[in-house]
Structure formats: C-alpha cells, structure tokens
C-alpha cells in the first residue's frame, strides 16, 4: 500500500507540469470543420490549431436560446455559428465501479469515446436527436473525447451521464459524474502513468478516511 501510494504521488508530480488541469472539459472549436461531419472534426484536430479554446464545466450549448432539456444554455464557444466542429476532451472521475450511461441530445451529429470504447457516432445532419451508449467503468479516471458538428440554421448540444438506473445529469454538473480538463490528451504512456497516479491518490483518500 505504501509503495503504491508513493508511486502514485510521484506520477502526479511528474505529470503536473505536462497536464495542467481544472474542472470541466477542454473545448476546442474548428470553424469550417462541420462541412464533412465527424471526419471533418477529426481531420481538423489532427491538422490545425483550434480557432477558439476554453474549459467548459458542462456541455450545454445552443445558438437559439434554451433549446434542449436543460436551462442555462450557453452560446457556442467563440460564438461559432454554422459549419463548425467542436471537440471536448479530458477525463471523467468514476467514484464507484459499475455500468454507466452516456447520452447526447444534438443538432447535428456527435461522437463519444470513453477510453478506447466508441459509445456512439453519428455523422448525420438533422434536428435534435438522442444518441445513447452504456459501458462498464472501473473506479478511477477515464479519458473522454466528445465530438460535435453543426451544419447550418439552428445548432445545440447537451451531454449527459448517469450510473445505470440513476438520474440523468449534465456531465460535470454538481452531483453527477465529474470531469477534469487537460491541455491535450496525453500519449498512451502518459495515460497509464496518470492512471497509476489516480490509483495512488485513491489510496491516499481511503487511508485518510
């Protein structure tokens, strides 16, 4: 136990400079990327710098007021309007192992990955629709990548999560599944190191209790 705790804290220190973080998800906007659906967003992420970046506590954006299932819709970051793509990346904190549901409500398309698991993917242009996926998650930190694109006219998107059988809440909202933003998703080796750090910090919390 002591060795794991020490290793976890060392890993956290090593990652501290490389992975500055805050609550929420790192949101990048790519103007023009919405013309090719999800593939356009992925291409933009690989080939160019985002036109606008911010950290968002929740994904609840709209360009036409409160258009979804939750109030308090924010304008899209950078006041993006038509034919843009958006990525939201970071980590989710799973307090208790189990099956978790994730759901988007979006106009237009979306894609969600938790770790290496593709939860859902939609490259269609359409009015608001739900997309839902479920997976078993161990306790601890898991990488998340959520993509969204908007064609023309109205656009809005929400991203929710819940433990199976629980109440839907916006991902990152108080009382729900919490998130952690980083400057970028780290390389696989860093992912493993961060997982070890999270495990060590988990041990520290348990020992403190």
N, C-alpha and C positions, 0 to 999 in steps of 0.2 A: 504494500500500500504506500509506504513512504517513498519507495523508488518511483512508482508511477506518479505520485503527486509531484515529486521533484522534477521528473521528466516533463510533465505537463506544463509546469510553470516555466521551465527553460524554453519549451517550444513557444509558449506565449510571448516570452521576451524576444525570441528570435524573430517572430512574425510581427511584432509590434510596429517596427518601422516600415515594413513592407505592406501591411494591411491596416491602414488607419480606418477606423470604423465608427459608426454611430447607428442608433436605432433606425429602422426603416430599410428601404431598398435603394440601391443606386439606379437612377433612371436616366437613360440616355435617349435623346431624340435625334432621328436622322431624317432631315427633310428630303422629300422625293422618294424615299425608300418604300412607300406604300404602293407604288405602281406595280410591283411584282410580288405582292403577297408576302408570306413568311420568308421565302427565298430572298426577296429583296432586302428584308431586315437583316437576315444572316449575312448576306454579302456586304452590306454597309458596315456591320460590326467588324468584319474581317479586314475591310479595305480602307476605311477612312475614320477620321475623328468625328465624334458626335457634334452636332450643331448646337446642342444645349444639354447640360448635365445638372442634375440635382439629386438630393436624397429625399424620398417621399415616405412618410410614415405609413400610408396606405395607398393602394391603387384604386382610386375613385375619381376618374377624370371625365369631363364632358365638355363639349363645345356648345351645348344648348341648354344650360341650366341643370336643374336636378332631374336627370333623365333616367336614372336607374332605380334600384331597390333601396338605396341609402341616400339620405340627405347629405348636404355638405359637399357636393361635387366641386372639385377644383378645376380650373382651366387646365388644359394640357400644358405641360412644362414648355417654356419658351413660347407660349401662345401658338403652338402648332395648330394648323387648321386642316388642310386637305393633303392627301397623298404623302403622308409621313409614316415612319416606322418608329417604334419605341421598344426599348429593352429595359427590363427591371431585374437586376441581379443582386445576389448577396447570399445570405444564409437564413435558414429558419431554425428555431430552437424548439425541439420536441422534448417537453418535460417528462412525458410518460409514453413508453413504447406502446404501439398499437396501430390500428388501421385508421388512416386519416383521409378525409375527402377534401378535394380542392375543386373550386368552381369559378368560372369566369362568366360574366354577362357583358357581351360586347357587340358593338357595331364598329368595325368589321371583324377581321379574323384574329386569331390568337394561337399561341403555342406555349405549353408549360412543360418544363423538365424539372424533376426533383432528383438531384444526383445524376445518375445516368439513365433514369427511368423517364420515358416520354409519357406524360399523363394524358395529354390530348393535343391535337394540332388541327387547325382549320385555316385554309387559305382562301375562303370564300368572301365575297363582298355581299353584305346582307344587312337587314335591320337587326336590332339587338336579339341575340340568342344565347342560351346557356351552353357551356361545354363543361363536362364534369369528369373527373378521374379519381380513383382511390388507390392507395398503396399502403403496405405495412412499413412503418418507420421505427427504427430503434431510437431510444432516448439519446439526445445529444444534437449536434449541429449537422445540418444537411444543406448542400449547395442548392440554390434555386435559380432558374432562368425563365423569366416570363417575357414573351414577345407579343406585341400587338401592332397592327397596322390599320390605318384609316385611308379609305379611298376619297370619296367626295361627299358633299352635303353634311349630314349630321354624323358625329362620332362620339362614342362614350364607351368606357370600360371600367369594370369592377373586378376585383379578385378576392375570393373568399376562401376560408378554410374552417374545418371543424374536426374534432375527434369523432369517429363514427358514432352515429346516434345522438351527437351533441347539437348545439345550436350554431347555425352559420354566423360567422362574423367576418368582417373585412380582415384579410391577412395583415397582421401588425397592429390591429385595434386592441384596446385595453380589454383584458380578459380572454383574448384569443391567442392563436399561435403567434409568437413574437419573431421579429426579424432583425437582422444585422447587416448593414451595408458595408461594402469594402470598395476600394478604388477599382478593382477589377477582379474577376475570378482568377485565383492563383493556378499555377501549374499543378499537375496531379501530385507531385511530391509534396508541394506545399499544402494541398488538400489533406493528405494523410497526416502531415505534421500538425495542421490545425485541429484535425480530429483527435489526435493524441493530446493536444493542449486542452481541448474541451473536456476530454475524459479526465485529465488531471484536475481541471477546475471543478468538475463534477464531484470528484473525490474530496476536494477541499471543502465544498459546500456541505457534503454529507458528514465529514468529520467535524465541521464547525457546529452542525446541528446536534 
